[in-house]
Amino acid sequence: MSKKLNETQLIAAHLLGAGHKPKDIAKKLEVREETLSRWRGQSTFNKVINSANNECIDAIIDNKRPFCHLRNTQLSIRSTVKTSITTESL
């Protein structure tokens, strides 16, 4: 099995990482949900999902930075958000 992802796989991984539903992604990309499930079994695919997810979290946190007065608050928020999203979506 190739470790390099094709364009459709990359798009799907980024959409999953951003929180889109597999059903919606499958329909939009014209692949079966079972195909997405099979791709989830590939470590490279999951690394891209996690990276995209972290980018989304960082973007959310960056937009909230003016409201965070302490570095510890930022770290606490980042940890809580990552834990929450990881446990709920995977």
Buried (B, 14 or more C-beta within 10 A) or exposed (E): EEEEBEEBBBBBBBBBBBEEEBEEBBEEBEBEEEBBEEBBEBEBBBEBBBEBBBEBBEEEBEEEEEEBEEEEEBEEBBEEBBEEBEEEEE
